[in-house]
């Protein structure tokens, strides 16, 4: 699961907030926003990345964490109710986005991400190419990304089919990450980025 994937990715600080998979959209908003804000004040990141408001393919947990994290970024910078912790202002907030090319790769590989909720089918949809503000080149690390993904076997019933894809397809799927720059205190405009830390000067 998440712990094994974090180890593969070299993440040394992983916090679980105690919410169950599939129930996050039912969480009490004030409580979870406060928890995430507390983590932001503790870790004090310059950049935060979360799911986009579409939840990737309409997954309610993904949509919920996008909303909660966005609110927590604002709450973390507020001096009220910090319980002694210093407020922290996040410099940049990004949403994971699916570019038309990335969705095309998935569909060409025979996969179509879907989620059915309340009898309505939600499907993986691409953001328009013009809305992608940032594309991170992860080509040198695609094998590590794929290894981390395999740690989530319980959430990937089609893992065997995914594993059977040719190496070239895996490189396309895991070799880059499109994002949308939702908030930035240091840059803006329509010029594309290839770095989540673009505009942030070294301290």
Secondary structure, 3 states (H helix, E strand, C coil): CHHHHHHHHCCCCCCCCCCCCCCHHHCCHHHHHHHHHHHHHHHCCCEEEEECCCHHHHCHHHHHHHHHHHHHHHHHCCCCCCCCCCCCCCCEEEEECCEHHHHHHHHHCCCCCEEEECCEEEECCCECHHHCCEEEECHHHHHHHHHHHHHHHHHCCCHHHHHCCCHHHHHHHHCEEEEEEEEECCCCCCCCECCCCCCCCCC
